[in-house]
């Protein structure tokens, strides 16, 4: 394939994640983007839990039952000659680790804000991750068909909390029952609001011109107020600067109502027009450009049992450079072993289609049986290691046992798979006979794991309190010093799913004493995937 042809394919890619606080309307907006792009015909309702339809991005049984997203999902679609890779992330903070890993695989983010609640804690945390990576952000302020905060207050909140300039591309006229629509500032036209989920692209009534008397006649004082605000922000807000947007210093802002399919079209067009195509990525060895001839990719997610009938495990791979072809020989840098994946798939949430080729920016799925792990780098032969995939030290612990001793093997098998996919952190105590420990960021993770063990592995597990309150992965320059520390603290040492050694702690005081007593040991609150760095029992 010529370099020009490869560069053209890469330039067509737009890969972004949708992020928000829970219940801001993220999954609903995901559905409507798919709808407007023509990827689905009917949007699922995330609220109608007893209905036969569910959100396309919510595929787990527990997601359908509770109406929440507990795992990230990938959807690929084509729109305006671009290939869009959309990643829907869990909004709930208990699953933030999954979201953080997804954010390493995207080139932009779409932030959804509930107009009634404004900036919420989980939004701030996710935005901090985006800012650390200079990820460009587009903002959609949702639910203007309800009584919400004033748009000027919301803009001010974005700027003060998120530390970036908010540049409105549209502006709401009224709200709640008096919501008349949005004025497209860049195109100088109003899009008139009519409630209803079945709206498609091109269905909305448009009225041209901010000074058009027809708008003033129909929307009266609400339009007069909106016009004053538009004139104010047009003078006070900085002009949109594409370079500042790409650097994560400006965010285009849109207003609308996702449940009514309103304001979605502008967001989709802006993603195509302004979101970046895939950029270069830093490996330990060198910087890798997306238009390089050789394929490279990184595993940022493992998902078990997407197809319960086949008990499969799918590695989600972000293509970082070159062209991937089905059946090509690729090397797993961690092990040095080759593989030739032939049943590689693209995603529309739980629906999977065989693919023949993929390019930088695309997300592909490689079914495998434990060959691939989170953080694995795949290449055509070169030894590379991409970095930046985070694993955070858990703050909650529970011991786990199986109620039926005859199902012990199934318990260990299920926990091994769930641990490898990052749904929970599983620790195996070094002391013989100790019960397996589960580590989590939030309580809901334990509930999801117990549900999945029962429904996917046929294991009825018993969760029990644990005395531990934190964990720290341990390393040392001198392997002998590390071994001495682990021998002296054997009752507090456990190994995670990649056999990295962790020090399990009951209090902050215990950690301070260990740090003072063993200055040559480093205690890590975060582990990136690199088995060579951390203590191992291998």
C-alpha positions in Angstrom: 0.0 0.0 0.0 1.4 3.4 -1.0 2.2 6.0 1.7 -0.3 8.4 0.2 -3.1 5.8 0.3 -2.3 4.9 3.9 -2.2 8.6 4.9 -5.6 9.1 3.3 -7.1 6.3 5.4 -5.6 7.6 8.6 -6.9 11.1 7.9 -10.4 9.7 7.6 -10.4 8.3 11.2 -12.0 10.1 14.2 -11.7 8.2 17.5 -13.3 9.7 20.5 -14.8 8.8 23.9 -18.0 10.1 25.5 -17.5 11.0 29.1 -19.8 12.4 31.8 -21.1 12.1 35.4 -23.7 9.4 35.8 -27.2 10.2 34.5 -26.0 13.2 32.5 -27.3 11.5 29.3 -24.1 10.1 27.9 -25.5 6.7 26.8 -28.6 8.4 25.4 -26.4 10.7 23.3 -24.3 7.8 22.2 -27.5 6.1 20.8 -28.5 9.3 19.0 -25.1 9.8 17.4 -25.4 6.2 16.0 -28.9 7.1 14.9 -27.9 10.3 13.0 -25.0 8.5 11.4 -27.3 5.8 10.1 -25.6 3.0 12.2 -28.9 2.0 13.8 -32.5 2.5 12.9 -34.1 2.7 16.4 -32.5 4.1 19.5 -32.7 2.0 22.6 -34.1 3.5 25.8 -31.8 3.3 28.8 -34.7 4.1 31.1 -37.3 1.6 30.0 -35.7 -1.3 31.8 -38.6 -3.7 31.3 -38.9 -2.9 27.6 -37.5 -5.1 24.9 -35.1 -2.4 23.7 -32.0 -1.4 25.6 -29.1 1.0 24.7 -26.9 -0.4 22.0 -23.9 0.3 24.1 -25.2 -1.5 27.2 -24.9 -5.2 26.4 -24.3 -6.9 29.8 -27.3 -8.4 31.5 -26.7 -6.3 34.6 -26.6 -3.1 32.5 -30.0 -3.9 31.0 -31.4 -4.7 34.5 -30.1 -1.5 36.2 -30.1 0.9 33.3 -26.4 1.8 33.9 -23.2 1.4 32.0 -20.7 -0.7 33.9 -18.3 -1.5 31.0 -17.0 0.6 28.1 -18.1 -0.4 24.7 -17.0 0.4 21.1 -19.0 1.4 18.1 -17.7 2.0 14.6 -19.7 3.8 12.0 -19.2 5.8 8.8 -20.4 9.4 8.4 -19.5 12.0 5.7 -16.7 9.9 4.3 -15.1 9.5 7.8 -14.8 6.4 9.9 -15.9 7.2 13.4 -14.8 5.0 16.3 -17.0 5.9 19.3 -16.2 4.6 22.8 -18.9 4.8 25.4 -17.5 4.8 28.9 -19.0 4.0 32.3 -20.2 7.2 34.0 -20.2 5.7 37.5 -17.1 6.6 39.5 -16.8 3.0 40.7 -15.8 2.0 37.2 -13.5 5.0 36.5 -10.4 2.8 36.0 -12.0 1.3 32.9 -12.8 4.8 31.7 -9.2 6.0 32.3 -7.8 3.1 30.2 -10.3 3.9 27.4 -9.1 7.5 27.4 -5.6 6.3 26.4 -7.0 5.0 23.2 -8.8 8.1 21.8 -7.8 11.3 20.1 -10.7 13.4 21.4 -13.5 13.4 24.0 -17.1 14.4 24.0 -18.1 15.7 27.4 -21.8 15.6 28.4 -23.1 17.9 31.1 -26.5 17.8 32.8 -27.7 21.4 32.4 -29.6 21.1 35.8 -26.6 19.9 37.8 -23.7 21.6 35.9 -20.1 20.4 36.5 -20.1 17.3 38.8 -17.2 15.6 40.6 -16.8 12.7 38.2 -16.8 15.1 35.3 -13.9 17.0 36.9 -11.9 13.8 37.5 -12.3 12.7 33.9 -11.5 16.1 32.5 -8.3 16.1 34.6 -7.2 12.9 32.8 -8.0 14.5 29.4 -6.1 17.6 30.3 -3.1 15.6 31.4 -3.1 14.1 27.9 -4.0 17.4 26.1 -7.0 15.6 24.7 -9.3 17.9 22.7 -12.8 18.2 24.2 -16.2 19.0 22.7 -18.9 19.9 25.3 -22.6 19.0 24.9 -24.9 20.6 27.6 -27.9 18.3 27.8 -31.5 18.4 29.0 -32.6 21.9 28.0 -36.1 20.6 27.5 -36.2 20.7 31.3 -35.9 23.6 33.8 -32.2 23.9 34.2 -29.4 26.4 35.0 -28.9 29.6 33.0 -26.5 29.1 30.0 -24.2 31.9 31.0 -23.8 30.3 34.5 -23.0 27.0 32.9 -20.3 28.5 30.6 -18.8 30.3 33.6 -18.8 27.0 35.5 -17.0 25.2 32.7 -14.3 27.8 32.5 -13.7 28.1 36.3 -13.8 24.3 37.1 -12.1 22.9 34.0 -9.6 25.7 33.3 -10.3 26.1 29.6 -12.1 28.7 27.4 -15.7 27.7 26.5 -16.6 28.8 23.0 -20.4 28.5 22.3 -21.2 27.2 18.9 -24.9 27.3 19.6 -27.2 29.0 22.2 -30.5 27.9 23.8 -33.7 29.9 23.4 -35.7 29.3 26.5 -35.8 26.1 28.5 -38.2 23.5 29.9 -41.7 24.0 28.5 -40.6 27.2 26.9 -37.6 25.7 25.1 -37.9 27.0 21.6 -34.7 25.6 20.1 -31.0 26.6 19.7 -29.4 29.3 17.6 -26.4 28.1 15.6 -24.0 31.0 16.1 -21.6 29.9 13.4 -24.2 29.4 10.7 -26.4 32.3 11.9 -29.6 30.3 12.0 -32.1 28.9 14.5 -33.0 25.3 14.8 -36.6 25.1 16.0 -37.3 22.5 18.8 -40.0 19.9 18.4 -40.1 17.1 21.0 -39.9 13.5 19.8 -37.3 10.8 19.5 -37.9 9.9 15.8 -36.3 13.0 14.4 -33.6 12.4 11.8 -31.0 14.6 10.1 -32.7 17.3 8.0 -36.0 17.1 9.9 -35.7 20.3 11.9 -37.2 23.6 10.9 -34.5 26.3 10.3 -34.9 30.1 10.5 -32.0 32.2 9.1 -30.6 35.3 10.7 -30.3 36.6 14.3 -32.3 39.7 13.3 -35.0 37.7 11.5 -38.3 39.2 12.8 -40.0 35.7 12.4 -37.9 34.4 15.3 -38.7 37.4 17.5 -42.4 37.1 16.6 -42.6 33.4 17.5 -40.4 33.2 20.6 -40.8 36.7 22.1 -39.1 37.5 25.3 -37.2 34.2 25.4 -35.5 35.1 22.1 -34.9 38.7 23.2 -33.0 37.4 26.2 -31.1 34.8 24.1 -30.1 37.5 21.6 -28.7 39.7 24.3 -26.7 36.7 25.7 -25.5 35.7 22.2 -24.3 39.3 21.5 -22.6 39.3 24.9 -20.7 36.0 24.5 -19.8 36.9 20.9 -18.0 39.9 22.2 -16.6 38.5 25.5 -15.7 34.9 24.5 -12.5 34.3 22.4 -13.0 33.4 18.8 -12.7 29.6 18.1 -9.1 28.7 17.6 -8.6 25.2 16.1 -5.0 24.9 17.4 -6.2 25.9 20.9 -8.9 23.3 20.7 -6.4 20.6 19.6 -4.2 21.5 22.6 -7.1 21.1 25.0 -7.2 24.8 25.8 -10.6 25.6 24.2 -13.9 23.6 24.1 -16.7 24.2 21.6 -20.0 24.2 23.5 -23.4 22.9 22.2 -26.8 23.0 23.9 -29.6 20.5 23.3 -31.8 17.6 24.4 -30.3 14.1 23.6 -33.5 12.3 24.5 -35.3 14.3 21.8 -32.5 13.9 19.2 -32.1 17.7 19.4 -28.7 19.3 18.9 -27.0 16.0 18.0 -26.4 16.9 14.3 -24.2 19.8 15.1 -22.1 17.7 17.5 -21.6 15.0 14.9 -20.6 17.5 12.2 -18.1 19.2 14.6 -16.5 15.9 15.4 -15.9 15.3 11.7 -14.8 18.9 10.9 -12.6 19.7 13.9 -11.6 16.5 15.9 -8.1 15.3 15.0 -7.2 12.3 13.1 -4.9 9.8 14.9 -1.6 11.3 16.1 1.8 10.0 17.0 2.2 7.8 20.1 5.2 7.5 22.4 6.6 4.1 23.1 9.5 3.4 25.5 11.8 2.9 22.6 10.7 5.7 20.2 7.8 7.8 18.9 5.6 6.0 16.5 3.8 7.9 13.7 0.3 6.7 12.6 1.2 6.7 8.9 4.2 4.4 9.3 4.0 1.4 7.0 4.3 -1.2 9.8 1.3 -2.1 12.0 1.5 -1.5 15.8 -1.3 -1.6 18.3 -1.9 -1.8 22.1 -4.5 -3.8 24.1 -6.4 -1.3 26.2 -9.3 -3.5 27.3 -10.1 -7.2 27.7 -13.7 -8.4 27.8 -14.8 -11.9 28.8 -18.1 -13.4 27.7 -19.4 -10.9 25.2 -20.9 -13.9 23.6 -21.9 -16.1 26.6 -22.7 -19.1 24.3 -19.0 -19.3 23.4 -17.3 -18.1 26.6 -15.0 -15.9 24.5 -12.4 -13.4 25.6 -11.9 -10.5 23.3 -8.9 -8.1 23.4 -9.7 -4.6 22.3 -6.8 -3.3 20.3 -6.2 0.3 19.4 -4.4 0.4 16.1 -1.6 3.0 16.6 0.2 2.8 13.2 0.1 1.2 9.8 -2.4 -1.2 8.3 -3.7 -4.3 10.0 -4.7 -7.2 7.8 -6.6 -10.3 9.0 -4.3 -13.3 9.2 -1.1 -11.2 9.3 1.7 -12.4 11.6 2.0 -10.1 14.6 4.3 -10.3 17.6 3.3 -9.9 21.2 6.2 -7.8 22.6 5.7 -9.0 26.2 6.2 -12.6 25.4 8.0 -12.4 22.0 5.6 -14.9 20.6 3.9 -14.6 17.2 0.2 -15.0 16.4 -1.9 -15.0 13.2 -5.4 -13.8 14.2 -8.0 -14.8 11.6 -11.3 -14.0 13.3 -10.6 -10.3 14.0 -13.8 -8.2 14.4 -15.0 -4.6 14.4 -17.7 -3.6 16.9 -21.1 -2.0 17.1 -21.4 -2.7 20.8 -22.2 -6.4 21.2 -22.6 -6.9 17.5 -19.4 -8.0 15.8 -18.4 -8.2 12.2 -15.4 -9.9 10.7 -13.0 -7.3 9.3 -10.3 -7.7 6.7 -8.3 -4.5 7.4 -7.9 -1.6 9.8 -5.9 1.5 10.1 -4.5 3.8 12.8 -7.3 5.0 15.0 -9.5 2.0 14.5 -10.4 -0.3 17.4 -10.3 -4.0 16.5 -11.2 -7.1 18.6 -9.0 -10.2 18.7 -10.7 -13.2 20.3 -8.1 -15.2 22.2 -7.8 -17.6 25.2 -5.5 -15.7 27.6 -2.7 -15.0 25.1 -3.2 -11.3 25.3 -3.2 -9.1 28.4 -4.1 -5.5 29.2 -1.3 -3.3 28.0 0.2 -5.7 25.5 1.9 -4.1 22.5 1.5 -5.8 19.2 3.8 -5.2 16.2 5.0 -6.8 12.9 8.2 -7.8 14.6 9.7 -4.7 16.2 10.1 -4.8 20.0 8.0 -1.9 21.3 6.3 -1.1 24.6 3.5 1.5 24.7 3.0 3.0 28.1 0.3 4.9 30.0 -2.2 2.2 30.7 -3.1 2.8 34.4 -4.0 0.4 37.2 -4.9 2.2 40.4 -4.3 0.8 43.9 -7.7 -0.4 45.3 -9.2 1.2 48.3 -11.8 -1.5 49.2 -11.1 -5.2 49.8 -13.3 -8.2 50.3 -12.3 -11.9 50.6 -14.2 -14.2 48.3 -15.1 -17.9 48.7 -17.4 -20.2 46.8 -20.5 -21.4 48.6 -20.3 -24.8 46.9 -16.7 -26.2 47.3 -17.2 -28.3 44.2 -17.2 -25.0 42.2 -13.8 -23.8 43.5 -12.2 -24.4 40.1 -14.9 -22.4 38.3 -14.5 -19.6 40.9 -10.7 -19.3 40.2 -11.3 -19.5 36.5 -13.9 -16.8 36.6 -11.9 -14.5 38.8 -8.8 -15.0 36.6 -10.7 -13.8 33.6 -12.5 -10.9 35.3 -9.1 -9.8 36.8 -7.4 -9.9 33.4 -10.1 -7.8 31.9 -9.8 -5.2 34.7 -13.3 -5.6 36.0 -11.9 -6.1 39.5 -8.4 -6.6 40.9 -7.7 -10.1 42.2 -4.9 -10.7 44.7 -3.6 -14.1 45.5 -2.0 -14.1 49.0 1.6 -15.4 49.2 0.7 -17.3 52.4 -0.6 -20.7 51.6 -4.3 -21.3 52.2 -5.3 -17.7 52.2 -8.6 -16.8 50.5 -8.5 -14.8 47.3 -8.9 -11.1 47.8 -10.8 -8.7 45.6 -9.7 -5.1 45.4 -12.0 -2.4 44.1 -12.2 1.4 43.7 -15.9 1.4 44.5 -18.5 -0.9 46.2 -20.5 -1.4 43.0 -17.6 -3.3 41.5 -18.1 -6.1 44.0 -21.8 -6.4 43.2 -21.1 -6.5 39.5 -18.4 -9.2 39.9 -20.7 -11.3 42.1 -23.5 -11.0 39.5 -21.2 -11.9 36.6 -19.7 -14.9 38.5 -23.2 -16.3 39.0 -24.6 -15.5 35.5 -21.5 -16.1 33.4 -19.6 -18.8 35.3 -22.3 -20.5 37.3 -20.6 -19.7 40.6 -22.5 -18.5 43.7 -19.7 -16.5 45.5 -19.7 -15.4 49.1 -18.1 -12.0 49.8 -16.6 -11.4 53.2 -15.1 -8.3 54.9 -11.3 -7.9 54.8 -9.0 -6.1 57.3 -7.1 -4.4 54.5 -7.7 -0.8 53.5 -5.2 -0.2 50.8 -2.5 -1.8 48.7 0.8 -0.7 47.2 2.8 -2.4 44.5 6.4 -2.8 45.5 9.7 -2.5 43.6 13.4 -2.1 44.3 16.5 -1.5 42.3 18.1 -4.4 44.1 16.1 -7.7 43.7 17.7 -9.0 47.0 16.3 -6.1 48.9 12.9 -6.7 47.5 13.0 -10.4 48.4 14.2 -9.5 51.9 11.2 -7.2 52.3 8.7 -9.7 51.0 10.0 -12.5 53.2 9.8 -10.2 56.3 6.2 -9.2 55.4 5.0 -12.5 53.9 1.6 -12.3 55.6 0.9 -9.0 53.8 2.2 -9.9 50.4 -0.1 -10.9 47.5 0.2 -11.2 43.7 -2.1 -9.7 41.2 -3.2 -11.2 37.8 0.2 -10.4 36.2 2.1 -11.7 39.2 3.1 -8.2 40.3 3.8 -8.2 44.1 1.6 -6.0 46.3 1.9 -5.0 49.9 -1.5 -5.2 51.6 -2.0 -2.6 54.4 -4.4 -2.1 57.2 -3.7 1.6 57.9 -1.7 4.7 56.7 0.4 4.3 59.8 1.5 0.8 58.7 2.5 2.2 55.3 4.5 5.1 56.9 6.4 2.6 59.2 7.2 0.4 56.2 8.5 3.3 54.1 10.8 4.4 57.0 12.0 0.9 57.8 12.7 -0.1 54.1 13.9 3.1 52.3 15.2 1.0 49.4 11.6 -0.2 48.6 9.3 1.9 46.4 5.6 1.7 47.2 3.4 2.5 44.1 -0.2 3.7 44.2 -0.4 3.0 40.4 0.9 0.2 38.3 1.4 0.4 34.5 1.5 -2.8 32.6 5.2 -3.8 32.8 5.9 -7.2 34.5 9.6 -6.6 34.4 9.4 -3.7 36.9 7.4 -5.2 39.7 8.2 -8.0 42.1 7.1 -11.4 40.9 7.0 -14.9 42.2 8.2 -16.2 38.9 
